[in-house]
Amino acid sequence: MSDIGLPLVVVAVIVVLVLVLVVALYNRFVRLRNRVDNAWAQIEVQLQRRFDLIPNLVETVRGYAAHEKSTLENVMAARSAASKATSVNEKTVAQNQITQALRQLFAVAEAYPDLKANTNFLDLQVQLRDSEDRISHMRQSYNDTVMSYNNSIQTFPGVLFAGAFGFGPRTSFDAVGEADSAPKVHF
Protein backbone atom coordinates (compact mmCIF):
# COMPACT_ATOMS: atom_id res chain seq x y z
CA MET A 1 0.00 0.00 0.00
CA SER A 2 1.13 3.48 -0.64
CA ASP A 3 1.65 6.11 1.98
CA ILE A 4 -1.65 7.74 1.10
CA GLY A 5 -3.68 4.48 0.85
CA LEU A 6 -3.45 3.46 4.51
CA PRO A 7 -4.68 6.79 5.89
CA LEU A 8 -7.61 6.70 3.42
CA VAL A 9 -8.59 3.22 4.62
CA VAL A 10 -8.39 4.35 8.26
CA VAL A 11 -10.51 7.43 7.50
CA ALA A 12 -13.03 5.31 5.57
CA VAL A 13 -13.31 2.83 8.46
CA ILE A 14 -13.83 5.68 10.94
CA VAL A 15 -16.50 7.26 8.72
CA VAL A 16 -18.31 3.91 8.38
CA LEU A 17 -18.18 3.35 12.15
CA VAL A 18 -19.58 6.83 12.82
CA LEU A 19 -22.35 6.25 10.28
CA VAL A 20 -23.22 2.90 11.89
CA LEU A 21 -23.32 4.59 15.31
CA VAL A 22 -25.57 7.39 14.02
CA VAL A 23 -27.96 4.93 12.34
CA ALA A 24 -28.07 2.76 15.48
CA LEU A 25 -28.80 5.81 17.67
CA TYR A 26 -31.50 7.05 15.31
CA ASN A 27 -33.18 3.64 15.27
CA ARG A 28 -33.01 3.46 19.06
CA PHE A 29 -34.63 6.88 19.37
CA VAL A 30 -37.41 5.81 17.01
CA ARG A 31 -38.06 2.56 18.93
CA LEU A 32 -38.18 4.41 22.26
CA ARG A 33 -40.42 7.16 20.88
CA ASN A 34 -42.79 4.50 19.53
CA ARG A 35 -42.85 2.80 22.94
CA VAL A 36 -43.76 6.13 24.55
CA ASP A 37 -46.56 6.64 22.02
CA ASN A 38 -47.83 3.10 22.61
CA ALA A 39 -47.73 3.52 26.38
CA TRP A 40 -49.74 6.75 26.06
CA ALA A 41 -52.27 4.97 23.85
CA GLN A 42 -52.72 2.35 26.59
CA ILE A 43 -53.40 5.11 29.13
CA GLU A 44 -55.96 6.65 26.80
CA VAL A 45 -57.78 3.31 26.51
CA GLN A 46 -58.13 3.18 30.30
CA LEU A 47 -59.07 6.86 30.55
CA GLN A 48 -61.79 6.29 27.95
CA ARG A 49 -63.10 3.32 29.95
CA ARG A 50 -63.38 5.52 33.04
CA PHE A 51 -64.79 8.35 30.94
CA ASP A 52 -67.55 6.05 29.68
CA LEU A 53 -68.50 4.92 33.21
CA ILE A 54 -69.06 8.44 34.54
CA PRO A 55 -72.48 9.20 32.93
CA ASN A 56 -73.90 5.91 34.22
CA LEU A 57 -72.54 6.60 37.68
CA VAL A 58 -73.95 10.14 37.70
CA GLU A 59 -77.38 8.93 36.54
CA THR A 60 -77.45 6.26 39.23
CA VAL A 61 -76.58 8.78 41.94
CA ARG A 62 -78.97 11.38 40.49
CA GLY A 63 -81.90 9.05 41.11
CA TYR A 64 -81.09 8.89 44.82
CA ALA A 65 -79.52 12.26 45.48
CA ALA A 66 -81.31 14.69 43.21
CA HIS A 67 -80.65 17.66 45.51
CA GLU A 68 -76.86 17.12 45.19
CA LYS A 69 -77.00 18.87 41.82
CA SER A 70 -73.73 20.81 42.19
CA THR A 71 -71.72 17.66 42.90
CA LEU A 72 -73.20 15.92 39.87
CA GLU A 73 -72.55 19.00 37.73
CA ASN A 74 -68.92 19.10 38.93
CA VAL A 75 -68.40 15.50 37.83
CA MET A 76 -69.88 16.16 34.40
CA ALA A 77 -67.92 19.42 34.03
CA ALA A 78 -64.69 17.59 34.85
CA ARG A 79 -65.60 14.93 32.30
CA SER A 80 -66.29 17.60 29.69
CA ALA A 81 -62.96 19.32 30.39
CA ALA A 82 -61.18 15.98 30.03
CA SER A 83 -62.75 15.39 26.64
CA LYS A 84 -61.29 18.69 25.38
CA ALA A 85 -57.76 18.14 26.71
CA THR A 86 -55.16 17.45 24.04
CA SER A 87 -51.65 17.52 25.50
CA VAL A 88 -50.26 15.23 28.19
CA ASN A 89 -50.20 18.16 30.64
CA GLU A 90 -53.81 19.14 29.89
CA LYS A 91 -54.96 15.53 30.19
CA THR A 92 -53.10 15.12 33.47
CA VAL A 93 -54.83 18.16 34.95
CA ALA A 94 -58.22 17.08 33.58
CA GLN A 95 -57.90 13.54 34.89
CA ASN A 96 -56.91 14.83 38.31
CA GLN A 97 -60.05 17.00 38.28
CA ILE A 98 -62.16 13.95 37.43
CA THR A 99 -60.60 12.04 40.32
CA GLN A 100 -61.39 14.86 42.74
CA ALA A 101 -64.96 15.19 41.44
CA LEU A 102 -65.52 11.45 41.80
CA ARG A 103 -64.25 11.60 45.37
CA GLN A 104 -66.86 14.28 46.10
CA LEU A 105 -69.52 12.15 44.43
CA PHE A 106 -68.65 9.11 46.53
CA ALA A 107 -68.62 11.26 49.65
CA VAL A 108 -72.17 12.38 48.82
CA ALA A 109 -73.17 8.75 48.26
CA GLU A 110 -72.19 7.98 51.87
CA ALA A 111 -75.29 9.86 53.02
CA TYR A 112 -77.68 7.64 51.04
CA PRO A 113 -77.97 4.08 52.41
CA ASP A 114 -80.32 2.99 49.61
CA LEU A 115 -77.80 4.16 47.02
CA LYS A 116 -74.95 2.33 48.75
CA ALA A 117 -77.01 -0.87 48.53
CA ASN A 118 -78.00 -0.37 44.88
CA THR A 119 -76.48 -3.13 42.71
CA ASN A 120 -76.01 -0.79 39.74
CA PHE A 121 -74.10 1.64 41.92
CA LEU A 122 -72.02 -1.14 43.46
CA ASP A 123 -71.22 -2.57 40.04
CA LEU A 124 -70.23 0.85 38.70
CA GLN A 125 -68.12 1.44 41.80
CA VAL A 126 -66.23 -1.83 41.21
CA GLN A 127 -65.73 -1.03 37.54
CA LEU A 128 -64.49 2.45 38.39
CA ARG A 129 -62.07 1.09 41.00
CA ASP A 130 -60.77 -1.39 38.41
CA SER A 131 -60.35 1.46 35.92
CA GLU A 132 -58.47 3.54 38.46
CA ASP A 133 -56.15 0.61 39.17
CA ARG A 134 -55.52 0.10 35.46
CA ILE A 135 -54.89 3.81 34.93
CA SER A 136 -52.40 3.80 37.78
CA HIS A 137 -50.58 0.81 36.30
CA MET A 138 -50.57 2.27 32.78
CA ARG A 139 -49.41 5.65 34.12
CA GLN A 140 -46.44 3.93 35.79
CA SER A 141 -45.62 2.04 32.61
CA TYR A 142 -45.87 5.24 30.55
CA ASN A 143 -43.67 7.18 32.96
CA ASP A 144 -41.05 4.41 32.93
CA THR A 145 -41.05 4.46 29.13
CA VAL A 146 -40.76 8.25 29.05
CA MET A 147 -37.84 8.07 31.47
CA SER A 148 -36.01 5.55 29.24
CA TYR A 149 -36.66 7.70 26.17
CA ASN A 150 -35.59 10.93 27.89
CA ASN A 151 -32.46 9.25 29.29
CA SER A 152 -31.59 8.05 25.81
CA ILE A 153 -31.78 11.49 24.22
CA GLN A 154 -30.18 13.33 27.14
CA THR A 155 -27.12 11.13 27.72
CA PHE A 156 -23.96 10.72 25.70
CA PRO A 157 -23.76 9.97 22.77
CA GLY A 158 -27.49 10.43 22.15
CA VAL A 159 -27.43 14.03 23.27
CA LEU A 160 -25.12 14.82 20.34
CA PHE A 161 -27.65 13.64 17.76
CA ALA A 162 -31.16 13.69 19.27
CA GLY A 163 -31.80 17.37 18.64
CA ALA A 164 -30.50 17.16 15.09
CA PHE A 165 -32.89 14.25 14.41
CA GLY A 166 -35.84 16.13 15.94
CA PHE A 167 -36.18 14.07 19.10
CA GLY A 168 -37.12 16.16 22.13
CA PRO A 169 -37.98 15.24 25.71
CA ARG A 170 -41.42 13.92 26.59
CA THR A 171 -43.53 14.81 29.61
CA SER A 172 -44.47 12.29 32.27
CA PHE A 173 -48.09 11.75 33.31
CA ASP A 174 -47.92 12.90 36.91
CA ALA A 175 -50.86 12.87 39.25
CA VAL A 176 -51.14 15.87 41.52
CA GLY A 177 -51.60 15.64 45.27
CA GLU A 178 -54.26 13.20 46.39
CA ALA A 179 -54.95 11.99 42.86
CA ASP A 180 -52.01 9.57 43.12
CA SER A 181 -54.33 6.81 44.22
CA ALA A 182 -57.76 5.56 43.30
CA PRO A 183 -60.68 7.00 45.22
CA LYS A 184 -61.18 5.17 48.50
CA VAL A 185 -64.83 4.47 49.17
CA HIS A 186 -66.07 2.38 52.08
CA PHE A 187 -69.66 1.14 52.06
Kinemage of the C-alpha trace (Angstrom):
@kinemage 1
@onewidth
@group {chain A} dominant
@subgroup {mainchain}
@vectorlist {calphas} color= white
{ca met a 1} P 0.000 0.000 0.000
{ca ser a 2} L 1.128 3.481 -0.643
{ca asp a 3} L 1.645 6.111 1.978
{ca ile a 4} L -1.652 7.743 1.101
{ca gly a 5} L -3.682 4.483 0.852
{ca leu a 6} L -3.446 3.463 4.510
{ca pro a 7} L -4.676 6.795 5.888
{ca leu a 8} L -7.609 6.704 3.421
{ca val a 9} L -8.587 3.221 4.621
{ca val a 10} L -8.395 4.352 8.259
{ca val a 11} L -10.514 7.429 7.503
{ca ala a 12} L -13.029 5.311 5.568
{ca val a 13} L -13.312 2.832 8.464
{ca ile a 14} L -13.830 5.679 10.942
{ca val a 15} L -16.500 7.256 8.722
{ca val a 16} L -18.312 3.914 8.378
{ca leu a 17} L -18.181 3.346 12.149
{ca val a 18} L -19.580 6.834 12.818
{ca leu a 19} L -22.353 6.253 10.283
{ca val a 20} L -23.219 2.902 11.892
{ca leu a 21} L -23.321 4.595 15.315
{ca val a 22} L -25.567 7.387 14.022
{ca val a 23} L -27.956 4.925 12.345
{ca ala a 24} L -28.070 2.755 15.483
{ca leu a 25} L -28.802 5.807 17.667
{ca tyr a 26} L -31.503 7.050 15.312
{ca asn a 27} L -33.183 3.642 15.267
{ca arg a 28} L -33.007 3.457 19.058
{ca phe a 29} L -34.630 6.883 19.371
{ca val a 30} L -37.415 5.810 17.010
{ca arg a 31} L -38.063 2.564 18.933
{ca leu a 32} L -38.183 4.413 22.262
{ca arg a 33} L -40.419 7.165 20.877
{ca asn a 34} L -42.786 4.500 19.535
{ca arg a 35} L -42.846 2.804 22.945
{ca val a 36} L -43.762 6.131 24.554
{ca asp a 37} L -46.561 6.642 22.019
{ca asn a 38} L -47.828 3.099 22.607
{ca ala a 39} L -47.732 3.521 26.384
{ca trp a 40} L -49.737 6.747 26.059
{ca ala a 41} L -52.272 4.967 23.848
{ca gln a 42} L -52.718 2.351 26.587
{ca ile a 43} L -53.396 5.107 29.128
{ca glu a 44} L -55.965 6.648 26.803
{ca val a 45} L -57.783 3.309 26.512
{ca gln a 46} L -58.133 3.175 30.297
{ca leu a 47} L -59.071 6.859 30.554
{ca gln a 48} L -61.792 6.288 27.951
{ca arg a 49} L -63.104 3.321 29.949
{ca arg a 50} L -63.382 5.524 33.045
{ca phe a 51} L -64.785 8.353 30.940
{ca asp a 52} L -67.554 6.045 29.675
{ca leu a 53} L -68.502 4.918 33.206
{ca ile a 54} L -69.060 8.438 34.536
{ca pro a 55} L -72.477 9.205 32.932
{ca asn a 56} L -73.900 5.909 34.223
{ca leu a 57} L -72.544 6.600 37.684
{ca val a 58} L -73.954 10.141 37.698
{ca glu a 59} L -77.376 8.928 36.540
{ca thr a 60} L -77.447 6.263 39.235
{ca val a 61} L -76.580 8.782 41.944
{ca arg a 62} L -78.972 11.378 40.492
{ca gly a 63} L -81.901 9.045 41.108
{ca tyr a 64} L -81.087 8.890 44.822
{ca ala a 65} L -79.523 12.265 45.484
{ca ala a 66} L -81.307 14.689 43.207
{ca his a 67} L -80.652 17.660 45.506
{ca glu a 68} L -76.862 17.121 45.187
{ca lys a 69} L -76.996 18.872 41.821
{ca ser a 70} L -73.735 20.813 42.193
{ca thr a 71} L -71.719 17.662 42.895
{ca leu a 72} L -73.203 15.920 39.872
{ca glu a 73} L -72.547 18.997 37.727
{ca asn a 74} L -68.923 19.095 38.926
{ca val a 75} L -68.405 15.500 37.827
{ca met a 76} L -69.884 16.156 34.400
{ca ala a 77} L -67.918 19.424 34.035
{ca ala a 78} L -64.687 17.592 34.852
{ca arg a 79} L -65.603 14.925 32.297
{ca ser a 80} L -66.292 17.603 29.692
{ca ala a 81} L -62.958 19.318 30.388
{ca ala a 82} L -61.177 15.978 30.025
{ca ser a 83} L -62.747 15.389 26.638
{ca lys a 84} L -61.294 18.692 25.385
{ca ala a 85} L -57.765 18.145 26.708
{ca thr a 86} L -55.164 17.448 24.037
{ca ser a 87} L -51.654 17.517 25.501
{ca val a 88} L -50.258 15.226 28.191
{ca asn a 89} L -50.202 18.155 30.636
{ca glu a 90} L -53.808 19.140 29.895
{ca lys a 91} L -54.961 15.533 30.186
{ca thr a 92} L -53.103 15.121 33.467
{ca val a 93} L -54.834 18.158 34.949
{ca ala a 94} L -58.217 17.084 33.581
{ca gln a 95} L -57.897 13.541 34.895
{ca asn a 96} L -56.914 14.830 38.314
{ca gln a 97} L -60.049 17.005 38.284
{ca ile a 98} L -62.162 13.948 37.433
{ca thr a 99} L -60.605 12.035 40.318
{ca gln a 100} L -61.390 14.864 42.739
{ca ala a 101} L -64.965 15.192 41.440
{ca leu a 102} L -65.518 11.448 41.804
{ca arg a 103} L -64.251 11.597 45.375
{ca gln a 104} L -66.857 14.277 46.102
{ca leu a 105} L -69.521 12.152 44.427
{ca phe a 106} L -68.648 9.111 46.532
{ca ala a 107} L -68.616 11.263 49.647
{ca val a 108} L -72.166 12.376 48.824
{ca ala a 109} L -73.170 8.750 48.262
{ca glu a 110} L -72.193 7.979 51.871
{ca ala a 111} L -75.292 9.862 53.018
{ca tyr a 112} L -77.676 7.636 51.042
{ca pro a 113} L -77.969 4.084 52.412
{ca asp a 114} L -80.317 2.991 49.614
{ca leu a 115} L -77.798 4.158 47.023
{ca lys a 116} L -74.946 2.334 48.753
{ca ala a 117} L -77.010 -0.869 48.527
{ca asn a 118} L -78.003 -0.370 44.879
{ca thr a 119} L -76.483 -3.127 42.708
{ca asn a 120} L -76.006 -0.794 39.741
{ca phe a 121} L -74.095 1.643 41.922
{ca leu a 122} L -72.021 -1.136 43.463
{ca asp a 123} L -71.216 -2.566 40.036
{ca leu a 124} L -70.229 0.852 38.702
{ca gln a 125} L -68.116 1.435 41.796
{ca val a 126} L -66.226 -1.827 41.212
{ca gln a 127} L -65.731 -1.028 37.538
{ca leu a 128} L -64.488 2.450 38.394
{ca arg a 129} L -62.071 1.092 40.997
{ca asp a 130} L -60.766 -1.389 38.412
{ca ser a 131} L -60.355 1.458 35.922
{ca glu a 132} L -58.470 3.539 38.462
{ca asp a 133} L -56.149 0.606 39.170
{ca arg a 134} L -55.516 0.097 35.459
{ca ile a 135} L -54.892 3.812 34.933
{ca ser a 136} L -52.402 3.799 37.776
{ca his a 137} L -50.583 0.807 36.301
{ca met a 138} L -50.573 2.272 32.781
{ca arg a 139} L -49.405 5.653 34.116
{ca gln a 140} L -46.439 3.935 35.793
{ca ser a 141} L -45.616 2.042 32.606
{ca tyr a 142} L -45.867 5.237 30.548
{ca asn a 143} L -43.671 7.179 32.958
{ca asp a 144} L -41.047 4.409 32.932
{ca thr a 145} L -41.052 4.457 29.129
{ca val a 146} L -40.759 8.252 29.047
{ca met a 147} L -37.839 8.067 31.471
{ca ser a 148} L -36.010 5.550 29.236
{ca tyr a 149} L -36.660 7.701 26.170
{ca asn a 150} L -35.592 10.928 27.888
{ca asn a 151} L -32.460 9.254 29.289
{ca ser a 152} L -31.585 8.053 25.812
{ca ile a 153} L -31.780 11.488 24.220
{ca gln a 154} L -30.176 13.327 27.140
{ca thr a 155} L -27.120 11.132 27.723
{ca phe a 156} L -23.962 10.718 25.698
{ca pro a 157} L -23.762 9.969 22.770
{ca gly a 158} L -27.492 10.431 22.148
{ca val a 159} L -27.433 14.034 23.272
{ca leu a 160} L -25.119 14.819 20.341
{ca phe a 161} L -27.652 13.640 17.759
{ca ala a 162} L -31.159 13.686 19.269
{ca gly a 163} L -31.805 17.368 18.640
{ca ala a 164} L -30.498 17.161 15.090
{ca phe a 165} L -32.895 14.252 14.415
{ca gly a 166} L -35.835 16.133 15.937
{ca phe a 167} L -36.176 14.067 19.103
{ca gly a 168} L -37.118 16.158 22.126
{ca pro a 169} L -37.976 15.243 25.710
{ca arg a 170} L -41.419 13.920 26.589
{ca thr a 171} L -43.533 14.809 29.611
{ca ser a 172} L -44.468 12.287 32.275
{ca phe a 173} L -48.090 11.752 33.311
{ca asp a 174} L -47.916 12.905 36.910
{ca ala a 175} L -50.856 12.871 39.255
{ca val a 176} L -51.137 15.871 41.520
{ca gly a 177} L -51.600 15.638 45.265
{ca glu a 178} L -54.256 13.199 46.392
{ca ala a 179} L -54.948 11.991 42.862
{ca asp a 180} L -52.011 9.574 43.120
{ca ser a 181} L -54.335 6.813 44.221
{ca ala a 182} L -57.758 5.559 43.298
{ca pro a 183} L -60.677 7.004 45.224
{ca lys a 184} L -61.177 5.172 48.503
{ca val a 185} L -64.828 4.468 49.168
{ca his a 186} L -66.073 2.378 52.081
{ca phe a 187} L -69.660 1.139 52.055
